[in-house]
Every structure is written in structure tokens, then in C-alpha cells.
Amino acid sequence: MKFKSDKVKSEWTGIKPLLAQILTDASEFCAKHGEELMITDLLSDAFEDARIGRVSVSHREGRAADIRNKWWTTEFNDTFIKWLEETHGKHGAVSKSDGKRRIVVDHVGTARHLHIQIAKEA
């Protein structure tokens, strides 16, 4: 597991323990497949959320992480998402837009990334 910056690395202790375990599992899955798990964002505040147009408070609450997937093949990206849904999907946050529970969302946003999110009650 790698972190985009020292700032992101320093935020590790502020996330929910379940999210930390899921990210650790994800890092091991990536390593077994010759890929790298790069965490690009963990915690935020209201100012940052407003600046980038976030609609969820999951990063502020330590329930979300963004990971870089732009160098992964489409095949590995799909395999990773399927594995994450099968192994940890029950812990996913419920989407405000459609009410579906999701552990991972493939975002384009400011840069393509996977947004991993756990439920408030998790």
C-alpha cells in the first residue's frame, strides 16, 4: 500500500477501523495480482468538499478513501471492483442518488479513481 503524499499517510489513523481493514485487504489483493494500491485521498473538511463539489460527507467522517486506478488495465479494474463487492459489499454506503448500497464507485471526477466507502453504521 502506498500513499499519494505524506499528508494522506498521516490521515490513516483518522479513518474508521473497518475502512482500514478493507484497504489492507485490497492492498494484499492488488499485490497478489502484481498491481499497486495507491491511496490518493482519505480525510477532508467542509471547505475541501465544497471546493471540489463533493456531495457526501463520507471523507469528513473517515468512511471513505480514494484510490488511483488510472494505470490499471480495464480487466484488472473490473476484477478488483468485482472482488471488492463480493468480499466487502455488505459494508458499503447507501447512495443518496439511487438508494443502492455500494462499497466502491468508479469516479472520473478531477482524475479517474475508485471511491471506496463504508456505511455510517458499519
MDTraj code that builds the backbone (N, CA, C; nanometers):
import mdtraj as md
import numpy as np

residues = "MET LYS PHE LYS SER ASP LYS VAL LYS SER GLU TRP THR GLY ILE LYS PRO LEU LEU ALA GLN ILE LEU THR ASP ALA SER GLU PHE CYS ALA LYS HIS GLY GLU GLU LEU MET ILE THR ASP LEU LEU SER ASP ALA PHE GLU ASP ALA ARG ILE GLY ARG VAL SER VAL SER HIS ARG GLU GLY ARG ALA ALA ASP ILE ARG ASN LYS TRP TRP THR THR GLU PHE ASN ASP THR PHE ILE LYS TRP LEU GLU GLU THR HIS GLY LYS HIS GLY ALA VAL SER LYS SER ASP GLY LYS ARG ARG ILE VAL VAL ASP HIS VAL GLY THR ALA ARG HIS LEU HIS ILE GLN ILE ALA LYS GLU ALA".split()
xyz = np.array([
    [0.0851, -0.1172, 0.0000],
    [0.0000, 0.0000, 0.0000],
    [0.0897, 0.1236, 0.0000],
    [0.0543, 0.2157, -0.0863],
    [0.1276, 0.3419, -0.0919],
    [0.0286, 0.4572, -0.0776],
    [0.0838, 0.5726, -0.0423],
    [0.0041, 0.6933, -0.0246],
    [0.0548, 0.8007, -0.1189],
    [-0.0364, 0.8788, -0.1739],
    [-0.0011, 0.9849, -0.2677],
    [0.0926, 1.0882, -0.2055],
    [0.0767, 1.1140, -0.0755],
    [0.1561, 1.2165, -0.0088],
    [0.1705, 1.1832, 0.1394],
    [0.2610, 1.2532, 0.2047],
    [0.2754, 1.2375, 0.3492],
    [0.1495, 1.2827, 0.4215],
    [0.0818, 1.3843, 0.3663],
    [-0.0436, 1.4313, 0.4265],
    [-0.1469, 1.3192, 0.4305],
    [-0.1645, 1.2508, 0.3168],
    [-0.2615, 1.1410, 0.3112],
    [-0.2188, 1.0297, 0.4072],
    [-0.0908, 0.9978, 0.4101],
    [-0.0417, 0.8936, 0.5006],
    [-0.0709, 0.9296, 0.6460],
    [-0.0550, 1.0561, 0.6821],
    [-0.0784, 1.0990, 0.8204],
    [-0.2265, 1.0888, 0.8595],
    [-0.3150, 1.0837, 0.7621],
    [-0.4589, 1.0755, 0.7885],
    [-0.5051, 0.9329, 0.8194],
    [-0.4199, 0.8346, 0.7964],
    [-0.4546, 0.6925, 0.8132],
    [-0.5167, 0.6657, 0.9509],
    [-0.4620, 0.7240, 1.0553],
    [-0.5123, 0.6969, 1.1905],
    [-0.6486, 0.7612, 1.2166],
    [-0.6948, 0.8466, 1.1261],
    [-0.8237, 0.9126, 1.1434],
    [-0.9400, 0.8432, 1.0757],
    [-0.9125, 0.7336, 1.0039],
    [-1.0219, 0.6650, 0.9347],
    [-1.0801, 0.5549, 1.0230],
    [-1.1991, 0.5120, 0.9896],
    [-1.2664, 0.4062, 1.0644],
    [-1.1863, 0.2755, 1.0533],
    [-1.1777, 0.1987, 1.1629],
    [-1.1018, 0.0733, 1.1597],
    [-1.1473, -0.0235, 1.0497],
    [-1.2774, -0.0310, 1.0240],
    [-1.3254, -0.1205, 0.9189],
    [-1.2726, -0.0774, 0.7826],
    [-1.2708, 0.0516, 0.7556],
    [-1.2164, 0.1002, 0.6285],
    [-1.0683, 0.0657, 0.6185],
    [-0.9943, 0.0821, 0.7273],
    [-0.8516, 0.0469, 0.7268],
    [-0.8331, -0.1011, 0.6937],
    [-0.9179, -0.1872, 0.7492],
    [-0.9069, -0.3311, 0.7213],
    [-0.9395, -0.3613, 0.5752],
    [-1.0418, -0.2976, 0.5222],
    [-1.0791, -0.3180, 0.3821],
    [-0.9654, -0.2731, 0.2902],
    [-0.9047, -0.1601, 0.3198],
    [-0.7939, -0.1108, 0.2375],
    [-0.6726, -0.2028, 0.2475],
    [-0.6482, -0.2580, 0.3652],
    [-0.5385, -0.3531, 0.3814],
    [-0.5652, -0.4781, 0.2992],
    [-0.6871, -0.5297, 0.3060],
    [-0.7252, -0.6454, 0.2235],
    [-0.7091, -0.6131, 0.0750],
    [-0.7520, -0.4938, 0.0365],
    [-0.7427, -0.4521, -0.1041],
    [-0.5975, -0.4435, -0.1494],
    [-0.5114, -0.3941, -0.0628],
    [-0.3692, -0.3848, -0.0958],
    [-0.3102, -0.5235, -0.1180],
    [-0.3477, -0.6184, -0.0328],
    [-0.2997, -0.7565, -0.0485],
    [-0.3518, -0.8175, -0.1785],
    [-0.4783, -0.7899, -0.2115],
    [-0.5358, -0.8397, -0.3368],
    [-0.4576, -0.7844, -0.4558],
    [-0.4298, -0.6542, -0.4530],
    [-0.3548, -0.5910, -0.5611],
    [-0.2165, -0.6534, -0.5739],
    [-0.1479, -0.6698, -0.4618],
    [-0.0120, -0.7254, -0.4640],
    [-0.0113, -0.8661, -0.5235],
    [-0.1114, -0.9461, -0.4910],
    [-0.1206, -1.0827, -0.5457],
    [-0.1371, -1.0814, -0.6970],
    [-0.1880, -0.9707, -0.7502],
    [-0.2106, -0.9591, -0.8941],
    [-0.1070, -0.8693, -0.9618],
    [0.0001, -0.8365, -0.8896],
    [0.1080, -0.7568, -0.9471],
    [0.0737, -0.6105, -0.9673],
    [-0.0244, -0.5608, -0.8924],
    [-0.0659, -0.4213, -0.9029],
    [-0.0383, -0.3488, -0.7713],
    [-0.0462, -0.2183, -0.7752],
    [-0.0200, -0.1358, -0.6582],
    [-0.1471, -0.0648, -0.6149],
    [-0.1690, -0.0620, -0.4833],
    [-0.2802, 0.0158, -0.4296],
    [-0.2236, 0.1497, -0.3843],
    [-0.2638, 0.2567, -0.4527],
    [-0.2192, 0.3928, -0.4206],
    [-0.3379, 0.4709, -0.3657],
    [-0.3322, 0.5072, -0.2376],
    [-0.4383, 0.5864, -0.1759],
    [-0.4089, 0.7332, -0.2028],
    [-0.5048, 0.8007, -0.2653],
    [-0.4844, 0.9405, -0.3030],
    [-0.5570, 1.0387, -0.2126],
    [-0.6590, 0.9919, -0.1390],
    [-0.7343, 1.0821, -0.0518],
    [-0.8027, 1.0010, 0.0568],
    [-0.7988, 1.0529, 0.1795],
    [-0.8688, 0.9895, 0.2909],
    [-0.9641, 1.0878, 0.3573],
    [-0.9115, 1.1834, 0.4316],
    [-0.9956, 1.2753, 0.5083],
    [-1.0095, 1.4098, 0.4387],
    [-1.1202, 1.4758, 0.4675],
    [-1.1431, 1.6100, 0.4121],
    [-1.2149, 1.6947, 0.5162],
    [-1.2396, 1.8186, 0.4785],
    [-1.3206, 1.9074, 0.5615],
    [-1.4255, 1.9715, 0.4715],
    [-1.5148, 2.0484, 0.5303],
    [-1.6245, 2.1088, 0.4541],
    [-1.5723, 2.2005, 0.3440],
    [-1.4643, 2.2740, 0.3706],
    [-1.4076, 2.3644, 0.2708],
    [-1.3591, 2.2867, 0.1477],
    [-1.2835, 2.1796, 0.1715],
    [-1.2342, 2.0990, 0.0584],
    [-1.3499, 2.0353, -0.0176],
    [-1.4483, 1.9832, 0.0553],
    [-1.5638, 1.9214, -0.0106],
    [-1.6354, 2.0215, -0.1011],
    [-1.6535, 2.1436, -0.0535],
    [-1.7197, 2.2470, -0.1336],
    [-1.6350, 2.2841, -0.2549],
    [-1.5045, 2.2929, -0.2343],
    [-1.4140, 2.3314, -0.3432],
    [-1.4190, 2.2324, -0.4592],
    [-1.4288, 2.1032, -0.4288],
    [-1.4281, 2.0040, -0.5370],
    [-1.5671, 1.9494, -0.5687],
    [-1.6687, 2.0030, -0.5025],
    [-1.8058, 1.9663, -0.5351],
    [-1.8523, 1.8320, -0.4809],
    [-1.7958, 1.7880, -0.3709],
    [-1.8407, 1.6615, -0.3108],
    [-1.9805, 1.6792, -0.2537],
    [-2.0616, 1.5764, -0.2692],
    [-2.1974, 1.5814, -0.2153],
    [-2.2123, 1.4942, -0.0909],
    [-2.1154, 1.4097, -0.0631],
    [-2.1199, 1.3189, 0.0509],
    [-2.0232, 1.3661, 0.1596],
    [-2.0554, 1.3335, 0.2838],
    [-1.9670, 1.3665, 0.3962],
    [-1.8785, 1.2480, 0.4353],
    [-1.8758, 1.1434, 0.3557],
    [-1.8038, 1.0209, 0.3932],
    [-1.6543, 1.0429, 0.4168],
    [-1.5904, 1.1322, 0.3402],
    [-1.4483, 1.1607, 0.3642],
    [-1.4296, 1.2376, 0.4950],
    [-1.5229, 1.3254, 0.5271],
    [-1.5136, 1.4006, 0.6533],
    [-1.5300, 1.3094, 0.7739],
    [-1.6052, 1.2028, 0.7564],
    [-1.6348, 1.1107, 0.8664],
    [-1.5372, 0.9939, 0.8737],
    [-1.4352, 0.9914, 0.7901],
    [-1.3375, 0.8826, 0.7932],
    [-1.3902, 0.7508, 0.7403],
    [-1.4917, 0.7604, 0.6533],
    [-1.5560, 0.6407, 0.5984],
    [-1.5259, 0.6175, 0.4516],
    [-1.4354, 0.6959, 0.3947],
    [-1.4103, 0.6843, 0.2509],
    [-1.2625, 0.7023, 0.2192],
    [-1.2240, 0.6398, 0.1086],
    [-1.0880, 0.6532, 0.0568],
    [-1.0955, 0.6560, -0.0947],
    [-1.0079, 0.7322, -0.1543],
    [-0.9946, 0.7323, -0.2997],
    [-0.8648, 0.6615, -0.3338],
    [-0.8713, 0.5739, -0.4333],
    [-0.7510, 0.5044, -0.4778],
    [-0.7333, 0.5249, -0.6279],
    [-0.6089, 0.5358, -0.6678],
    [-0.5738, 0.5593, -0.8080],
    [-0.5894, 0.4294, -0.8871],
    [-0.6598, 0.4389, -0.9980],
    [-0.6759, 0.3232, -1.0860],
    [-0.6434, 0.3564, -1.2317],
    [-0.5902, 0.4741, -1.2566],
    [-0.5708, 0.5172, -1.3955],
    [-0.4667, 0.4358, -1.4711],
    [-0.3769, 0.3666, -1.4008],
    [-0.2769, 0.2847, -1.4706],
    [-0.3139, 0.1370, -1.4736],
    [-0.4249, 0.1026, -1.4125],
    [-0.4697, -0.0360, -1.4166],
    [-0.5327, -0.0654, -1.5527],
    [-0.5231, -0.1894, -1.5955],
    [-0.5956, -0.2286, -1.7157],
    [-0.7446, -0.2317, -1.6835],
    [-0.8257, -0.2212, -1.7849],
    [-0.9707, -0.2315, -1.7652],
    [-1.0048, -0.3659, -1.7030],
    [-0.9364, -0.4696, -1.7466],
    [-0.9619, -0.6044, -1.6942],
    [-0.9336, -0.6107, -1.5439],
    [-0.8189, -0.5569, -1.5014],
    [-0.7888, -0.5623, -1.3585],
    [-0.8832, -0.4722, -1.2798],
    [-0.9156, -0.3562, -1.3312],
    [-1.0094, -0.2660, -1.2641],
    [-1.1422, -0.3373, -1.2394],
    [-1.1930, -0.4040, -1.3421],
    [-1.3195, -0.4767, -1.3288],
    [-1.3074, -0.5924, -1.2293],
    [-1.1948, -0.6632, -1.2334],
    [-1.1705, -0.7744, -1.1414],
    [-1.1650, -0.7238, -0.9975],
    [-1.0961, -0.6122, -0.9766],
    [-1.0840, -0.5533, -0.8431],
    [-1.2213, -0.5125, -0.7897],
    [-1.2998, -0.4437, -0.8713],
    [-1.4331, -0.3991, -0.8290],
    [-1.5196, -0.5195, -0.7932],
    [-1.5178, -0.6230, -0.8766],
    [-1.5970, -0.7439, -0.8503],
    [-1.5533, -0.8086, -0.7191],
    [-1.4222, -0.8219, -0.6984],
    [-1.3704, -0.8812, -0.5754],
    [-1.4141, -0.7979, -0.4538],
    [-1.4007, -0.6665, -0.4622],
    [-1.4359, -0.5796, -0.3507],
    [-1.5848, -0.5896, -0.3178],
    [-1.6686, -0.5915, -0.4204],
    [-1.8136, -0.6052, -0.3975],
    [-1.8461, -0.7402, -0.3332],
    [-1.7806, -0.8474, -0.3811],
    [-1.8090, -0.9810, -0.3282],
    [-1.7591, -0.9994, -0.1851],
    [-1.6454, -0.9396, -0.1516],
    [-1.5867, -0.9627, -0.0193],
    [-1.6297, -0.8604, 0.0856],
    [-1.6568, -0.7380, 0.0443],
    [-1.6875, -0.6322, 0.1409],
    [-1.8130, -0.5516, 0.1076],
    [-1.8863, -0.5927, 0.0063],
    [-2.0029, -0.5165, -0.0387],
    [-2.1077, -0.4908, 0.0671],
    [-2.1214, -0.5817, 0.1615],
    [-2.2230, -0.5652, 0.2670],
    [-2.1956, -0.4445, 0.3568],
    [-2.0716, -0.3935, 0.3538],
    [-2.0351, -0.2781, 0.4360],
    [-2.0482, -0.1449, 0.3615],
    [-2.0887, -0.1498, 0.2354],
    [-2.0940, -0.0296, 0.1530],
    [-2.1949, 0.0737, 0.2007],
    [-2.1681, 0.1985, 0.1649],
    [-2.2589, 0.3088, 0.1972],
    [-2.3764, 0.3079, 0.0999],
    [-2.4882, 0.3610, 0.1454],
    [-2.6069, 0.3713, 0.0613],
    [-2.6012, 0.5035, -0.0150],
    [-2.6160, 0.4938, -0.1467],
    [-2.6101, 0.6113, -0.2333],
    [-2.7325, 0.6993, -0.2144],
    [-2.7083, 0.8305, -0.2054],
    [-2.8197, 0.9258, -0.1965],
    [-2.8961, 0.9328, -0.3279],
    [-2.8266, 0.9080, -0.4392],
    [-2.8902, 0.9247, -0.5699],
    [-2.9878, 0.8131, -0.6044],
    [-2.9551, 0.6871, -0.5671],
    [-3.0451, 0.5786, -0.6064],
    [-3.0787, 0.4809, -0.4936],
    [-3.0264, 0.5035, -0.3734],
    [-3.0588, 0.4182, -0.2599],
    [-2.9909, 0.2825, -0.2593],
    [-2.8982, 0.2586, -0.3517],
    [-2.8293, 0.1286, -0.3583],
    [-2.7047, 0.1310, -0.2711],
    [-2.6770, 0.0168, -0.2082],
    [-2.5568, 0.0020, -0.1258],
    [-2.4389, -0.0286, -0.2173],
    [-2.3307, 0.0502, -0.2015],
    [-2.2102, 0.0303, -0.2828],
    [-2.0863, 0.0471, -0.1968],
    [-1.9934, -0.0440, -0.2108],
    [-1.8646, -0.0321, -0.1428],
    [-1.7665, 0.0473, -0.2281],
    [-1.7899, 0.0500, -0.3596],
    [-1.6954, 0.1170, -0.4492],
    [-1.7701, 0.1831, -0.5644],
    [-1.7205, 0.3021, -0.6010],
    [-1.7737, 0.3745, -0.7164],
    [-1.6544, 0.4139, -0.8025],
    [-1.6642, 0.3864, -0.9321],
    [-1.5588, 0.4233, -1.0270],
    [-1.5878, 0.5661, -1.0727],
    [-1.5086, 0.6624, -1.0223],
    [-1.5292, 0.8052, -1.0497],
    [-1.4337, 0.8554, -1.1568],
    [-1.4808, 0.9483, -1.2351],
    [-1.3917, 1.0210, -1.3246],
    [-1.3486, 1.1479, -1.2524],
    [-1.4394, 1.2300, -1.2047],
    [-1.4078, 1.3465, -1.1221],
    [-1.2925, 1.4303, -1.1736],
    [-1.2098, 1.4788, -1.0793],
    [-1.0934, 1.5585, -1.1179],
    [-0.9857, 1.4708, -1.1805],
    [-0.9855, 1.3450, -1.1461],
    [-0.8974, 1.2445, -1.2063],
    [-0.9626, 1.1092, -1.1807],
    [-0.9504, 1.0179, -1.2750],
    [-1.0143, 0.8876, -1.2569],
    [-0.9610, 0.8206, -1.1316],
    [-1.0540, 0.7673, -1.0509],
    [-1.0177, 0.6973, -0.9283],
    [-1.1342, 0.6116, -0.8819],
    [-1.1056, 0.5205, -0.7891],
    [-1.2102, 0.4437, -0.7239],
    [-1.2358, 0.5053, -0.5871],
    [-1.3617, 0.5278, -0.5587],
    [-1.4044, 0.5822, -0.4295],
    [-1.4582, 0.4638, -0.3494],
    [-1.3889, 0.4289, -0.2416],
    [-1.4320, 0.3200, -0.1538],
    [-1.4998, 0.3837, -0.0338],
    [-1.6191, 0.3328, 0.0006],
    [-1.6995, 0.3954, 0.1049],
    [-1.7698, 0.2913, 0.1901],
    [-1.7702, 0.3150, 0.3203],
    [-1.8431, 0.2256, 0.4090],
    [-1.9620, 0.3000, 0.4694],
    [-2.0601, 0.2222, 0.5119],
    [-2.1827, 0.2781, 0.5681],
    [-2.1573, 0.3441, 0.7034],
    [-2.2428, 0.4376, 0.7387],
    [-2.2313, 0.5055, 0.8675],
    [-2.2405, 0.4061, 0.9833],
    [-2.3241, 0.3060, 0.9676],
    [-2.3456, 0.2099, 1.0761],
    [-2.2413, 0.0986, 1.0782],
    [-2.1508, 0.0983, 0.9816],
    [-2.0502, -0.0093, 0.9734],
    [-1.9440, 0.0054, 1.0808],
])
top = md.Topology()
chain = top.add_chain()
for i, resn in enumerate(residues, 1):
    res = top.add_residue(resn, chain, resSeq=i)
    for name in ("N", "CA", "C"):
        top.add_atom(name, md.element.get_by_symbol(name[0]), res)
traj = md.Trajectory(xyz[None], top)
